[in-house]
Amino acid sequence: KSTVDISLGCLAQRGLYVSFGNASGAVPAFPVLRLNAKSAFVTRPKLKDYVQDAEELMGRWGDIMEWVSGGMLKVSVDCVFDLEDVKEGHVYLESGKSKGKILYKI
């Protein structure tokens, strides 16, 4: 929600705007004519359409682990909460202040 205008504004010609997640709230509806100036595309994927069974899930997981171990994908951990502090973790997430992953220690 908070980044939709920035994201649409920085699209390249024939760029692809991918709306995924709702960390700052649901993305508001916008007229698709906003994409016309740059001949841009928009998509709102959901995981189930990209990982349909356990075999595909494990294959994609393997790709990600390869990227992380090879340094091609950096994982940024913002903070770690104890599981009993789950409420504080959610408040922090909803504040929009996070700059990486929020983890819960079990």
Order of alpha helices (4+ residues) and beta strands (2+ residues): alpha-beta-beta-alpha-beta-alpha-beta
